[in-house]
């Protein structure tokens, strides 16, 4: 897989773009944190290139320091306007240059333990569902604390795998206590994973869709897509990876990384809590 220098000639119809910004309200400069011996963005990049389906990987960043770090470890970095409103906008700017690709995958820069198989899966979902403009992934909740945490986004989808709603609130909300996570209905409670695949032509139009009231209330961009009547296909994976949003998240990641190294394994996707 090519992931450096100029964009490669298409050997696949998909390409991964990792948006990475310097500012972060809860963990400033997190992309460059390197208590493991590698900056966080390098961990994410190295996880992304383990996927087999994409033709390449690059980082779309708003800051020269991040770009220099990525180029320093041999990765491809593209500088984008710091004033862009979101990571999606950053991915779309790079996607405009990727004329040979039909599917663009957005892997968040703070997902250092994302499994390569998950990236392959989100691509396959779009390939298998021609009526969907986006695909994403979910994994079953494993504890009530996560389910109640507003930083953990929940998704409800129908029997055909089409997203019905995303929320920071615990959904679906059982009416009866015996229908919760500890019951036989526990398979209906899903954590949304922050990875998306878009059809490139739709991604380039996405910014033109008007923001929805639900998007504004929940602060979740994907609700704009549903509100406009488009389909998002959801795949279920056994993915334990978590994003790095807070200092506690990063400390836990460092501990998992050190534990994996002590066991002689540098790949952490199966070790994430």
N, C-alpha and C positions, 0 to 999 in steps of 0.2 A: 504494500500500500504506500502510495506517495503522500507525504505530508509536509514537504518543505518546498521553498522556492516558489516558482510560478504554479498556478493551478494546473493539475495534471490533465492529460487527455483522458476523456471519460472511458473507464473500463467497467463502470457500474453507473446506474442512473441516480446514485445518491451521493451526498457529500455532507460531512459533519462540520458545523460551525459552532464554536464555543464562545459565547459572549462573556467578557470579563471586564468589569469596571473597578476602578480603584476605590471609589467611595462606597461605604457600607455603613448604615446607621448603627447596626448592632456590633459589627466587627470591622472597623476601618482597616483598609489595606490587606484584607484577608487573603487575596490572591497571591501575595508575596510572603505570607507566613511560611517559615521553613524550619520548624523545630524538628522535623523528621530528617533534615538534610537536603530536602528538595522543597521548592516553593509549592504551595497548594495547587496552583494552576498546572504545574508539571505533572502532578499526580493525576489530575483530571485528564490531561492530554494523553498521558500514557495509557490510561484506562480506555479512552476513546479509540486509540489506534489498535486495540485488541479486537475490535469488531471486524468481521470478515467481509461484510457486504459493501460498506462505503468505499468510494474511490480515493478519498483523502479526508484530512482533518486540518482545520485552521482555527486560530483564535482571533476573534473580533474584539478589540479593546479600545478604550477611550484614553489610555495613558501610555506615554512613551516608555515608562519604566517597565510596565508589564510586557510591552512589545519587545523590549530589549532582553528581558529574562527569557521569554519564549524563544526568541531567535538564538539566545545563548545555549539552550539545550537542544537546538537543532529543529525547533518547531517553526511553523509558518504563522506569522502574526500580521494582522491587518489593522491599521489605525483607523478609527471611525470618529465622527464628530462627538465631542464630550457632551454636547447639548441634547443628544438623542434621548427620547423619553424612557426607553425601555430596552431590555436585552433583545426583545423581538425585533425592534427597529434596527438594532445593531446587526442582527443576523440578516435582516432583509437587505441592508445596504451591501453586504458581502454577496448575498444571493444574486443581486442584480448583475454581478460579474460572472456568475456561474451559469452561463448560457447553455452548457452541454448537459446540465443535470436537471432531472425532473423532480427529484425529492431532496429536500434540505432538512437535515436533522439539527435541532437545537438541543445541545447538551449544556446544562448550566455549568459555569466555571467552578462552582463550589460543590461539585459532585465527584470527589476524588475516587470514590469506590464504585462508581457505576460499572456494571458488568458489560463487557463487549456483547454478550448474547442479548442483553436488553436493547442495545442500539440496533442490532440486527432485527430483533423482533418488531420494533416500532416501524422499521422500514417495510418489513414483510406485511404488516397490517395495511399500509397504504397500497401496496402492490396487490393485495388480495381484495381490497374494498374500493373499487373505482368510483363509488358514489360519495366517498368521504374526502374532505379537503385536508383533514388533519388526523393524526393518530397520536395516542399517548398511552401510558402504562399505569397500572395500579397493582398493588400488592395487598394481601389481607392484613388487617391490623393484628398485632400480636400482643397488645396490652391496652388497658383502658386509659392509661395516662396519655398515650399518643392520641387516642380517639378523642379525648377531651381537649387536647392542646390546639388552640387556634392557629398555631404555626404549622400544624400538620393538616394539609388540605385533604378533604374527603371528596370522593366521587361516587355518584350513583349512576348506573347504566342499565339498559334493558337487556333482555335475553339475547338480543342480536349484537350486543357489545357496543351499542350506541350510547354516548354520554347523554344523560338526562339533566344532571346538575352537578356543579362543583361548589363546595362551601368550606368555610373555616369552622362552621358549626358542626356538631356531631350529627351526621345524617347517614342513613335514615335513623330517626329518633324512635326507638321502641316505645310503644305505649305502656307495655307491661314489662316489669323488671326481669321476668324469666325469658324474655326474647332478646336479651342483650348479647354481649360478646362471649359470655360463658355458656350460651345456649347452643342448640343445634342450628340456629339461624346465624351463627357467627360468620359464616361464609359470605354474608351480604354486606359486610362492613369493610370498605376498601380505602387505603391510603393512596392518594394520587402521587405519582412520581413525576418530578419536574423535568421530563424529557418529552419533546414533541418532534414529529415529522410533519412537514408541510409539503403540499404540492407547490412547486416553486411559483407558478403563476398566481396561485392564491396568496401566498406569502407576500408577493409584491403588491397585492391589492389590499392586504389586511389593514394597513394604516389608514386606508380610505373609508373603512367601516366606521360609522359613528360610535363613540363610546356609549355603552348602555348604562342604565341606572344601577342594574345589578352588579355590573363590573365595578362601578364606583363604590357601591356599598361594601362589597366583599374584597375589593382590591385584587381581583383575579381577572387577568386579561382574556382567558379562554371563554369567559361568560359573554364577551362581545361576539364571539363566533356563534355560540348557541343562540343568542338573542337575535342575530341576523338570519337565523334559520338554516345554518350550515351544519353538517354532520361531522362529529368527532368520534372516531372509532377508538375503543379502549381495549387493550389487551392485558391480561392478568399474568404476572410473572412472580416467581419466588425470589424477589429481590430484597435483600436486607440493607442495601446502601441507604445512607441518609445524607442530606445536604448539610453544609457547614454554615450555620447562621449566627451562632453565638460563641463566646469564648469557651463555654462548657462543651459545645459541639466539637470545637477544634481540639481541646484537651483530650476528649474521648477518642477522637480519630488518631491522635499521636500515640496514645496508649495502645490502640488496636494495631497500629503500624509497627510499633516496637515489639509487641507480642508476636506478630506474624514473622518479623525478622528473626526473632529468637527461635522460632520453629523452623527457620530456613525457608520461608516463603515470602516472596515479595509481592504477591498478588492478593489483595485484600477483599475482593468482591464477596467472597464467601464468609468473611469474618466480621462484616459490619453488623452492628447491633440493630 
